[in-house]
């Protein structure tokens, strides 16, 4: 594989993951009026775990060592909390704002991990783009923002940053092992909360069908693609590329929902895309061989 392809594939994997997450989140919100965000999270992680067990068949892979299990357990806990906190946040604040706040996690990792001047340039451009997307700069919008929702999004940001760091430490473990087991742990943590909040409503056939779609589109597909990218991109590169998500979400809303973008939003999207492309083009390719 050529150096150009080595750089491009993780970038395309991240773009596919972000598109899948944006579509899945729009489907997930349909469940909020029926069962609430906690039960929706439980269905998401539960079905995604089931699908990945069937697809990856981790029982055929070598078992993790005893020293790996604390890392896998932590991965599952962080993954479950990240999903749960994000869904709690979009219950009361706009989706785009929640995504932008959550991006503080990966950007924080990028900032801490950066060593070269060019890395800080791309981070700065991405931060400016994200800032332009935030509605808090509009006084009328800011007056109606829910502080609790913003705190939930900040919690999700902390979890996402931790998720990246754990993923890098676990790069010696196959994705087909780490993800199914991690999502199973997430399910064991979130499912009791979901059942307590929604009861038997979350097991109605039409709810389960939507939950299956959410699990596949919001978790099984994007996490597989993300984990592929995490293993092949430096932490600072991954964090900056992840800043594409609010820009992609805005573009999806424009194309699929007919949402009108103003000049400031278009400028923000352009800045985030420039930062994401720039960080990939100037990144150092991870040289280690990683398991699939």
C-alpha positions in Angstrom: 0.0 0.0 0.0 1.4 3.4 -1.0 2.0 6.1 1.6 -0.8 8.2 0.1 -3.3 5.3 0.5 -2.0 4.7 4.1 -2.9 8.3 5.0 -6.2 8.4 3.0 -7.9 5.2 4.3 -8.1 6.3 8.0 -9.4 9.7 6.9 -12.1 8.0 4.7 -12.9 5.6 7.6 -13.4 8.6 9.9 -15.6 10.4 7.3 -17.8 7.2 7.0 -18.1 6.9 10.8 -19.2 10.5 11.1 -21.8 10.2 8.4 -23.1 7.1 9.9 -23.3 8.7 13.4 -25.2 11.7 12.1 -27.8 9.6 10.3 -28.1 7.3 13.3 -28.6 10.2 15.7 -31.5 11.6 13.6 -33.2 8.1 13.8 -32.5 7.8 17.5 -34.3 11.0 18.4 -37.5 9.4 17.1 -37.3 7.1 20.1 -37.0 9.9 22.7 -40.7 10.7 22.9 -41.5 6.9 23.3 -38.9 5.6 25.7 -36.5 8.5 26.6 -32.7 8.9 26.1 -31.6 6.3 28.6 -33.6 3.4 27.1 -32.6 4.6 23.6 -28.9 4.4 24.7 -29.5 0.9 26.1 -31.0 -0.3 22.8 -28.2 1.3 20.8 -25.3 -0.3 22.7 -27.2 -3.6 23.2 -28.0 -4.1 19.5 -24.6 -2.9 18.3 -23.0 -5.4 20.7 -25.2 -8.2 19.3 -24.4 -7.3 15.7 -20.7 -7.2 16.3 -20.7 -10.5 18.1 -22.3 -12.1 15.1 -20.1 -10.3 12.5 -16.7 -10.4 14.2 -17.2 -13.8 16.1 -14.6 -12.9 18.8 -14.7 -16.3 20.3 -12.6 -17.4 17.4 -9.8 -15.0 18.3 -7.1 -15.4 20.9 -8.3 -14.6 24.4 -7.1 -11.4 26.0 -4.4 -11.7 28.7 -5.2 -11.0 32.3 -3.4 -7.7 32.1 -5.7 -6.6 29.2 -9.0 -7.1 31.0 -8.8 -3.9 33.1 -8.3 -1.9 29.9 -11.2 -3.7 28.2 -13.4 -3.1 31.2 -12.5 0.6 31.3 -13.1 0.9 27.5 -16.7 -0.6 27.9 -17.5 1.8 30.8 -16.3 4.9 29.0 -18.1 3.8 25.8 -21.4 3.3 27.6 -21.2 6.6 29.5 -20.2 8.5 26.4 -23.3 7.3 24.5 -25.6 7.9 27.5 -24.4 11.4 28.3 -24.6 12.5 24.7 -28.2 11.3 24.4 -29.0 13.1 27.6 -27.6 16.3 26.2 -29.5 16.3 22.9 -32.7 15.9 24.9 -32.5 19.6 25.9 -30.0 21.3 23.7 -29.6 21.5 19.9 -27.9 18.5 18.2 -25.3 20.7 16.5 -24.3 22.4 19.8 -24.1 19.1 21.6 -21.8 17.7 18.9 -19.6 20.9 19.0 -19.2 20.7 22.8 -18.5 16.9 22.7 -15.7 17.7 20.2 -13.8 19.4 23.0 -12.7 16.0 24.1 -10.9 14.9 20.9 -9.5 18.5 20.4 -8.2 18.4 24.0 -6.4 15.2 23.3 -5.1 16.7 20.1 -3.8 19.8 22.0 -2.1 17.8 24.7 -0.5 15.3 22.3 0.7 17.9 19.7 4.4 18.6 19.5 4.9 20.2 16.1 3.9 23.8 15.2 1.8 22.7 12.2 -0.3 20.6 14.6 -1.2 23.6 16.6 -2.1 25.5 13.4 -4.7 22.9 12.4 -6.1 22.7 15.9 -6.4 26.5 16.0 -8.2 26.5 12.6 -10.6 23.7 13.8 -11.3 25.6 17.1 -12.2 28.8 15.2 -14.5 26.8 12.9 -16.2 25.1 15.8 -16.6 28.4 17.6 -18.4 29.9 14.6 -20.8 27.0 14.6 -21.8 27.5 18.3 -25.1 29.3 18.8 -23.9 30.7 22.1 -22.6 33.7 20.2 -26.2 34.6 19.4 -27.6 36.3 22.5 -31.2 35.3 21.7 -30.2 31.6 21.3 -27.9 31.6 24.3 -30.7 32.8 26.6 -32.6 29.6 25.9 -29.8 27.1 26.3 -30.1 24.5 29.1 -27.1 24.5 31.4 -27.8 20.8 32.3 -27.7 19.8 28.7 -24.4 21.5 28.2 -23.0 19.8 31.2 -24.1 16.4 29.9 -22.3 17.3 26.6 -19.1 18.2 28.5 -19.3 14.8 30.3 -19.6 13.1 26.9 -16.6 15.2 25.7 -14.5 13.9 28.6 -15.5 10.3 27.8 -14.7 10.7 24.1 -11.2 12.0 24.9 -10.7 9.0 27.2 -12.0 6.7 24.5 -9.3 7.9 22.1 -6.5 7.4 24.7 -7.8 3.9 25.7 -8.1 3.0 22.0 -4.4 3.9 21.4 -3.3 1.9 24.5 -5.4 -1.1 23.3 -4.1 -1.0 19.7 -2.5 -4.4 20.2 -5.9 -6.0 20.6 -8.0 -6.9 17.6 -11.0 -4.7 16.9 -13.1 -7.8 16.5 -12.4 -8.6 20.2 -12.3 -5.1 21.8 -15.5 -3.7 20.4 -18.0 -6.6 21.0 -16.8 -7.1 24.5 -16.6 -3.4 25.2 -20.1 -2.8 24.0 -21.4 -5.8 26.0 -19.9 -4.2 29.1 -21.6 -0.9 28.1 -24.9 -2.7 27.8 -24.6 -4.3 31.2 -24.1 -0.8 32.7 -26.8 1.2 30.7 -29.5 -1.4 30.3 -30.7 -1.3 34.0 -31.0 2.5 33.7 -32.9 2.2 30.5 -35.3 -0.4 31.9 -35.9 1.6 35.0 -36.8 4.7 33.0 -38.9 3.1 30.3 -40.1 -0.3 31.6 -41.5 -2.7 29.1 -42.1 0.0 26.5 -38.6 -0.5 25.2 -39.4 -4.1 24.3 -42.3 -3.3 22.0 -41.7 -4.6 18.4 -41.6 -1.2 16.6 -39.3 0.2 19.3 -37.0 -2.7 19.0 -36.9 -2.4 15.2 -35.9 1.3 15.4 -33.4 0.4 18.2 -31.8 -2.2 15.9 -31.4 0.4 13.1 -29.9 2.8 15.6 -27.5 0.2 17.0 -26.2 -0.7 13.6 -26.0 2.8 12.1 -25.0 4.7 15.2 -22.6 2.3 16.8 -21.7 -1.0 15.0 -20.6 0.7 11.7 -19.0 3.9 13.0 -17.2 2.3 16.0 -15.7 -0.3 13.6 -14.5 2.5 11.3 -13.3 4.7 14.2 -11.3 1.9 15.8 -9.7 1.3 12.4 -8.7 5.0 12.2 -7.6 5.2 15.9 -5.0 2.5 15.3 -3.6 4.3 12.2 -3.7 8.0 13.1 -1.7 9.8 15.8 -3.8 11.1 18.7 -3.4 14.7 17.7 -4.4 13.8 14.1 -7.4 11.7 15.1 -8.6 14.5 17.4 -8.5 17.1 14.7 -10.1 15.0 12.0 -12.9 14.3 14.5 -13.7 18.0 14.3 -15.4 17.3 11.0 -18.4 15.9 12.8 -20.4 19.2 13.4 -19.5 20.4 9.9 -20.7 17.1 8.4 -23.8 17.2 10.6 -24.6 20.7 9.3 -24.1 19.6 5.7 -26.3 16.5 6.2 -29.0 18.8 7.6 -28.7 21.1 4.6 -28.9 18.3 2.0 -31.4 15.9 3.7 -33.6 18.3 5.7 -33.4 21.5 3.7 -31.9 23.5 6.5 -30.5 26.9 5.3 -26.9 27.7 6.2 -25.8 31.3 6.6 -22.5 32.7 5.6 -20.9 32.3 9.0 -21.9 28.6 9.1 -20.5 28.0 5.6 -17.2 29.7 6.7 -17.1 27.5 9.8 -17.6 24.4 7.8 -14.8 25.4 5.4 -12.4 26.0 8.3 -13.1 22.7 9.9 -12.7 20.8 6.6 -9.4 22.6 5.9 -8.1 21.7 9.4 -9.2 18.1 9.0 -7.6 17.7 5.6 -4.5 19.5 6.6 -3.8 17.4 9.7 -4.1 14.2 7.6 -1.8 15.5 4.8 0.9 16.6 7.3 0.6 13.7 9.7 3.1 11.1 10.5 1.8 7.6 9.6 1.7 5.2 12.5 4.3 2.6 11.6 3.3 -0.3 13.8 1.4 -3.3 12.4 -2.0 -3.5 14.0 -4.4 -6.4 14.3 -7.8 -6.4 12.5 
